[in-house]
Amino acid sequence: MAVTPAQVQRLIQYDTVFIPDVQPFIDDAVILATAVIGDAITSTQFDLVVRYLSCHLISVSDARVQSEQVKTLQVSYQYRLSDGLGITHYGTTAMLLDPSGKLAIWNNKVKKGLAGPDFFWAGESNE
């Protein structure tokens, strides 16, 4: 089962003018989750992680989102991406939903500067 834009949109509010389509964020989250976690978790768990990773990527891309608040706890940030997935509750939730722990291990390496996203182009050339 693939993650749909509607599933992601139920989790996050964002600037729909600035971000008219969430599918690219879902695609990037799938690539990241596949590279880091692989097949170490069930497909249902994988989809949950992808949903929250998608929201994390949206929140750090939406210039309108600068703080999060739950009851009396408030967190503000200025997109310190070197802090990894922990800068949003979506990224933290994605790590919590990964029972393999691979996403949290990768995140710790990112924060220490020992790892980063390793994306590759798997599409076709327009030439």
N, C-alpha and C positions, 0 to 999 in steps of 0.2 A: 504494500500500500504506500503510495507516494503522498508526501505532505502537500496540501493545497494552499493557495493564497488565502482562502476563507478561514482555514484553521489557524493560520498565523495572524490574520487580521482580528480574530476574536481575542487574541492575547495582548495586543499592543495598539496604542493610539499613536499616530504619526502624521506628519504633514503630507497629505495626499497630493498636494501641488508639487512639492519638492520630490516626493517619491510616489510617482503615479502607479508603479507596478512593483509588487514585492517578489515576483518570481525570480529575478536575478539574485536576491538575497537567499532565497530557498536553495537555488542551484549552488551558490557558493557554500552554504551550510552543508549541503550533501557532500560536496567535494571535500570539505574540511573534515567532516565526521567520518567519511570513508577512509581518508588518508590516516587519520589518527586512531580511530576505533576499529575500522575494518568490520569483520564479521564476528567480533567478540561478544556482541549482544544480540538479542532477538530483534526482529524487524519492527515490532511494536515499540520496543525501547529505543531503537534507532530513530524512528519517526518522532518520538517525543523529544529526543535530544535535538534533532534537526529543527523542530518547531521553535525551541527556545534559542538555539544558535541563530536562527533567522531573525528572531526578535532582537537579539543582541547586536547583530550586524546592522539592523535597521536603526536601533537606538543610537549607536555611535556614528551613524551616517546622517541622522536627522538633526540639523543644527538647532532645531527648536527644543530638543530634549536636552536639558542641562542638569536636571535633578530628579531624584526619585524620593518618594516619601511613603512610609507605611506607619500609620498612627503617629507616634511622636518621634520615630526614627527618620531622619532625613539625611540623604547622601547627595552631595553635589560633586560634579566632576567637569573637567575641561578636556575630555577626550585624551587622557593619558593612556594611549593604547599599550604602552609598555607594561601597564598594570594587568594586562591580560583580560581574561573573561570575568574576573571579579569586579570590574568597574560597573557592571549592571547586574541587577537581580536576575535578568534573563540568562546571562552567561553563567552566573553562579548556579542557577537552577539546572541548566544544561549539564554542568559537571555533576550535580547531585543525582540527576536522572541516569547517568552512565554508571551502571553497576560494575563495569570492568575497571573503572578508575583511570583508564587511559587518557581521557580528556583532561582530568585534573593533573596527571603527571606531565602531559604535554604543556599545559598552561603554566605549571611551575618552571619548566624549562624555558618557555617564552619569557616569563618575567625575569629570569636570570640571564637572558640574552643567549641562551644555548640552543634555541630552536625558534623557528618561525614558520609561517605558512609556506608550504612547498607546492605551489600551484603550477600546473602545466596546461598548455593549450591542447585540447583534444578535439578541436573543431576542424573545419575544412577551410582551406585558403580560398579567398574570393578571386584569386588571380586566374 
